[in-house]
Amino acid sequence: MTGFVACIVVSLVLVLAFRQRPIVWVSAGILTAVFFPVVATRAWFSGAGDADRIHPSTLIFFMGFLVTTLSSPVKPAVPRVRTRVVLAIGLWAASTSVLAIRNSGTDNLGSLVVYYLTPPLAFLAIHAAVARKDSALWAKIVPVVLVAASLQSVLALMQFLTHNSLLYGEYYATQYWWSSYIKRSLGTLDNSLDLAAFLTMSIPLTAALRRTPVTFILAGLLATGVLVSGSRT
């Protein structure tokens, strides 16, 4: 319980300290989500009941959204792309819901909302609030995500070559599917599928960089990370 309360306090202090520079706490939230697996954070939050399922990055983003929403905006401008993003997410959510209900009825409706509809809508809400202070946030986040993805790919390659998790092994060992002999790399995420999903989503972001040999090498590095994950993503 102490660890969970401490994380709440740290998240709030971080957001308050950098409320005029949201790129700092947004970056902290992204890096926390990528480099601290849930199997580890649940152990750190032991004694907090069901709250141990809440990831530290969720607390950072929640505090950030709360503080940003309640504080006075510095810039009223919101990126023009927001309307298109809203329409795209709305269309995606509607089509996903129709297909899910058609195939499975309403049996999995709760999971659909929690795992597929809530995250993008929450992300959109956070961005809408943060954009009031920093309308160029998107461009600043891209390098952060690519650096994180590059580090994950390098670690994945090391895991593939050494057949060792290298990090968080004692926490992964608590999972029923875990084997100390690594065949599919997982970086510092919770499983190989999560790693592949993160890297796959990061590869298109390289298009935001200048066309140089480094850009293509970076894209190749991320693609290699997907391959050693053994995922079909």
N, C-alpha and C positions, 0 to 999 in steps of 0.2 A: 504493500500500500504506500509505503514511503517513497518508493521509486516513481509511482504513478503521480503522486502529489508533486514531487520534485520536478517531474517533466512538465506538469501544468504550469508551475511557477516559472520555470526556465523559458517555456514557450511564450508566456505572457510578457516576460521581461524582454525577450528578444524582439517581439513585435513592437512593444512600446518604444524600445530604444531606436528602432529603425522604421518607425511608422511613416517618416517622410522619405524613406528609401526602401520601398517594398521589395525591390529586387533582392535585398539581402535575406529577408525572411522567406521569400518565395524560393530562393535558391537553397536555403537551409532545409526547407520542407522537402524539396525534390531530392537533395542529396541524402537526407535522412531516410526517405522512403526506399532509396536504391541500395544504401550501404548498411542498413540495419534490418535483417530479416525478422519476420514476425516470430519465428521460433525462439529467437534470442530476446526480443522485447517482452514476450509473454513471461519469460523466466524472470526478467528484471522487474516486471510489474506483479509478481506473485503476491497473493494476499489481497489483491484489489478486486476479487470476484470476477464478474463478467467484464469489468473494465479492462482486464488484462488483454482483451482482444483488440483494444484500441491501439493503433500504431502511433508512435510519437509524432510522425509527420502529420497525422490527422489532427492532433492537438495544435500543431504549429499553424496549419491552414485555418483551423477553426478560430483560433485566437486572432489570426491576421484578418480574417473576414469580419469578425466581430468588431475589432478595433477600427478597421478601415470604414466599416459601415456607420459606426457611431460618431466618428470624427468628421470634422468639416472638410469638404473636398478642397484640394489646392487647385486642381485643374478640372473644369467641368467637361473637358473634351473626352470623348470615348471614340476609339477607333471605328472607322467606317465599316470595317470588316465585321463588326459585331452583328449587324443585321443578317449577313450571310451565314455567319456561324450559328446564330439562333435558328434560322430556317433549316440549315443542314442537320443540326442536332434534333430539331423537332421532327423532321422527315424521317431521320434514322430511328428515333424513338418510336414513332408511330408504326413504321414498317416492321420493326423488331417485335413490337407488341402484337401486331396482327398475326405475324408468322408464328410467334410463340403460342398464342392462344389457339390458333388454328391447328397446330401440331400436338399441343399438350393440354388444351383446355385451360382451365384456370388453376390447375393443380400446382403449377410452379410460378404462379403470378407473383408471390412474395419474393422469390429469388430473382425474378426478372426485374422487379423494382429496385431491390437492394444492390444487385451486382451489375446490372446493365443500364438502368435508367438514372438512378441517383448519382453515380460518379460524374458523368458528363454534365448533368444539370448543376451539380454542386461546383464543378470546375468553372462552368460558365458564370455562375453567380459570384464566385470569388474574383474572377477576372473583371466582371462588370464593376465590382467595388474597387478593386485595386487600380483599374484603368483611370479612375478619377484623379489619382495622384501621379501615375506614371503611364502615359498613353503609349510609350515606346517599349513597354515591358516585354512584349513578344520577342523583339529583336535581341534583347538582353538575355533572355532565357535560353535561346538556342545554343550559345557556347557552353553554358552550364550543363545542359543535357548532353551535348556531344562529348564534353570532357568526362562526364560520369560514364557514358556509354563506352568510351575508349578504355577507361580503366577497367570496366567490367569485362570487356573483350580480352584485354591483356591477362586479367586474372583467370578468365575462362580457358585461355590457351595454356596457362601454367597448370591449371587443374587437369586439363586433358593430357598434358605431357607427364605430369607427376602422379596422376590418378589419386590425388589428395585434395581435400577441400581447402586446405591451407588456412582458412578462417572459419570460425564458428562451428568447428567440428563437433564439440561437445554438445552443442544445442541441436544440430542436425541429427545427432545420434539418438535423440529421443523420438524420432519419427519412425513409424513402422516400416517405411519403404527404404530407409537409409542403409547404405552399404559404405564401409570405410574405403573401399576400392572404387574410386570414381570412374564411371564410364561415360557419363553425360555431365558436362560442366553446368554449373548453376551460378557461378559468380558469388555474390553475397545476397542473392535473392532467395526466395523460399523453395524454388524448384527450377528445373531446367526450362519448363514452359514459360515461367515468368521472365527468365533471362532472355529467351528467344523473343518473347513479345516486346520487351523493352528495347532490345536492339533493333528489331524489325521496325518498330515505330520511330526509332531514332535515325535510321538510314536516310529517309526522305529529307530530314533536316539539313543534311550535308548540301542540299541544293541551295540553301540560303547563303552558303559561303562562296567566296570568289573561286572561279574555275582555275585551280592550280593542281599540279601533281599531288600535293598534300591532300587536297580534297578527295581525290580518287583513292589514294592510299587509305585515308580514313574510312571511306565507304567500304573498301575491301576488308579492312580490319574488323568493322562491325559485322560484315557478312560472314567472316570467318568465325566470329563469336557465335553467330547463329548456328553455323554448321557443327561446331564442337558441342553445342547444347544437345544435339541429337533430336531436336524438335522438328515437327512437320509444319510449324507455324508458317 
